Amino acid sequence: MSYQTAPGAMPPQSVGAAEGQEQQPNMFQVSSHPIALLFLILFKSIALGLYLLGNFFTNNFILLFVLCVLILAVDFWTVKNISGRLLVGLRWWNEVREDGTNEWIFESRDASVPVNASDSRIFWIVLYATPAIWSLLAIVAFFSLRFQWLLIVIVAVILAAANLIGYQRCDKDQKQRWSQISSEGSGSLVSGMMSGLMSSAFTSGAVGRFFSRG
């Protein structure tokens, strides 16, 4: 038996495939904070674009250097204070004490507050990929003897690595606190159950009769 398709109509399988493709949302559609996700990627893309393609627009290295460093600084501040807090519920900063020592301070969301799995995955991928890409560009700049451009790459690697290390420590601190809260909650639950059982036993008089003379 053969099937005939009307002119201009799509076969049933093609229609189903087209509908399946249309139903696949992109990362911004499934994100809980698409604007934060956009700027997480946007500033990094602009900095990389200026570094790789800046010579096509101008030969002024000082201008390109200033623009790249400014964008890298804005990206660093945005990721540290906004993107991480919205996308994964983490935030870190470093304070200098009066004696000159540094103190790491971490903030994290409550364990009962869920995080968007897509946002978290993209955030960590971008966080790890950024210093890796700039490190590769540093190697290329070094062996091609482009030492001026290497200055931009060094700034980019330092800022990207600082955010990566900060969020790694913040995530580790969060997991330790959650584990401690979980263990304390389990201990409180066990002690509460034991107290309840003992209280019930005394109330029912079973323990009293056991220790009575008769």
Secondary structure, DSSP 8 states (H G I E B T S, - for coil): ------TT---HHHHHHHHHHHT---HHHH-S-HHHHHHHHHHHHHHHHHHHHGGGT---HHHHHHHHHHHHHHHHHHIIIIIHHHHTSEEEEEEE-TTS-EEEEEEE--TTS---HHHHHHHHHHHHHHHHHHHHHHHHHHHTT-HHHHHHHHHHHHHHHHHHHHHHHHHHHHHHHHHHHHHHHHHHHHHHHHHHHHHHHHHHTHHHHHHS--
